[in-house]
Amino acid sequence: MGCVEAGQPEQIVEEAAHPLRFAVDALERRPVPGHVAGLSEGEAGTHLVETVTVDDLAVKLGAPDVLYVDVEGFECEVLEGAKSTLASHAPDCFIEVHLQMGLERYGGSLKRVLSFFPSSRYLLFYSNGCDGVFHQVEPNVALPEKRFYLVALSLVNDRGLVGVNAQD
């Protein structure tokens, strides 16, 4: 599948397709990415944006090979809307996890983000973003406590074989 720019303010990928309100920059009169205002109708200083799920996009355009998620705290909502795609196609994923920078504000948690990537289907790596080094996620090793990058590499190939060196 080709690249789909679904993270732009005019089309947001989420767990369920419904309108979402973003704050509006008073000077530029346009939505401010990453500043969700709420769901109430007609809220002053906001812009209503339609949303779509990854699963809906996968049905319409085909399953992605790679899923890139940078949604300023809405990671769990996006991944919830990608459950079917993650389960049936296991795309590689790159996720900017916004710990202490929005994730908790929208009801998410690190535990919930990680739950979308079972160890039977994914190898997980993380980076704090400062040194550019990625480390494998291990059961008893603490992850960064602030925003970090998570890479989930699929162990499932296009024939359903599981394993790092699954034979074609």
PyMOL commands that set and color helices and strands:
alter all, ss='L'
color gray80, all
select helices_A, chain A and resi 54-61+75-80+83-89+104-106+110-115
alter helices_A, ss='H'
color red, helices_A
select strands_A, chain A and resi 12-13+20-25+30-38+46-49+51-52+66-69+92-97+122-127+135-136+148-154
alter strands_A, ss='S'
color yellow, strands_A
deselect
rebuild
show_as cartoon
